[in-house]
Amino acid sequence: MHVRTSTVTGATDIDKGIAHIRDEAEPQLRQQRGFRGISVAADRSSGLVIVLTLWESEADLTSSESAADKARDDALRVVGGDVSVDRYEQLLWETFGEGPRPGAKLFIRGIQMEPAQVDDHFAFFRDTVLPEIKATPGLVAVRNLVNRETGQGRVATVWSDDESRAKYVAGLPQRQARSESRGINFTGDMTLEIVYVAMS
């Protein structure tokens, strides 16, 4: 699977933006080959919105670029702000229970690594880090994304409530030091709330 993320900063009308994505952008994207779903998360206090679309293959993601550009431009006129776009390979996606729902808390860690070490670092994440994350109560979902050309990636966890997210975050320093010793750099954290999900 492959992912396109559109990160909007300075959004001025998040609720209208969500409605536009649900009623206008999503139906347009569903007409594209390989579309597998959309998720929207927001931090209303800062005007931050992240829209994630999921695609069956890299070819499907690439062929959808013009439709995605139009949908993004139309949505940006509604929600306001500025947008940046990133593209990733989805290395892992696991859900627990009913999976992400509006109101759940999304915690994103930006990561950077040497591109040649992507598979080695992912194996470490899958075999060592993931079991520790899954042992934390309140986990709803885990996603691991990477751009193999740049080594940039994101590890996203979804939590049932903010208390569960806070407990997870409290345990990060030890895991971070261990990962940094392996050559993984952390480029920033974001906490948002899931506001819309429609996965195929």
Secondary structure, DSSP 4 states (H G I P E B T S, - for coil): -EEEEEEEES-S-HHHHHHHIIIIIHHHHHTSTTEEEEEEEEETTTTEEEEEEEESSHHHHHHTHHHHHHHHHHHHHHH-SEEEEEEEEEEEEEE-TT---TT-EEEEEEEE--GGGHHHHHHHIIIIIHHHHHTSTTEEEEEEEE-TTT-EEEEEEEESSHHHHHHHHHTHHHHHHHHHTTT-EEEEEEEEEEEEEEE-
